[in-house]
């Protein structure tokens, strides 16, 4: 795992995180080469590639097993977020992958004491409107960043379920406390807590189509 001798100088990864897949020889002519390799690499187990089945079976999980989540699956979850559509393709968001146990415990307190925040994999999706280089008022750029971060989290969530994992989306959080814990001036929009569920649950009934769709 990590960098090969050939790509050691070229590859730049965040401190504390290195993808489980290596690029044999970096090719400057291939866009997002690492991302492509991560998404196309062989899974360690059967992956549900039926998008509609994944959406139908997805359920929020509040009780996770202590099982370790394979690095290759984390790679795919993060790569999926990077593939999400964003305003002008400027990707007005960043992800904080929380691995420190003490920080996870502090995040529990910062998220209304929800114990399931302390999950095997914790991702904090933050807004970064400065990345959105569009000629609009600041409040519009802020809105774009919220949308970008939300779409990225949704892509990661569906990918987690396709890989046999489960998750819970956390929106009840103290923004300032979370920012202090993860050490950033970027405002968080949500947390995605991921792991293997203690129990797989059946799909939950949704509202009727007539209550969902309105034609005007």
Protein Blocks (a to p, Z undefined) as FASTA:
>chain_A
ZZdfklmmmpccdehiacfbdcfbacfkbghklmmmmmmpccfbdcdfbfklmmmmpccd
fbdcfbdcdfklmmmmmmmmmmpccehhlopacddddfbfklmmmmmmmnoopaklmgfb
dcdddddfklmccdbdfklmmmmmmmmmmmmmmmmmmmmmmnopacdddfbdcfklmmmm
nopabdcfbdcdddddfbdcdddddddfklmpccZZ
